[in-house]
Amino acid sequence: MEFSSILAMLVIGAIAGWLSGKIMEGRGFGLIGNIIVGIVGAFLAGLIFPALGFSVGGGVFSAILFATIGAVILLFVIGLIKRV
């Protein structure tokens, strides 16, 4: 993996984590936490969407959308676990 792809993954993860924190009513975790939530959310979406037959496409904006949806799902699950 090249440095530029690692940097792109971190930037997309940070944006997706920040957006998911805004969508889920302020459940953000700070910069590092948002990056982690965004990356894990992108991984989660990468597992769920192909199994369901959905495809987002290529490019930076679709990667951000894909990671944001996965991060929102992740934050929703974390919220359910915290309630129990």
Buried (B, 14 or more C-beta within 10 A) or exposed (E): EEEEEEEEBEBBBBBBBBBBBEBBEEBBBEEEBBBBBBBBBBBBBBEEBEEEEEEBEEEEEEBBBBBBBBBBBBBBEBEEEEEE
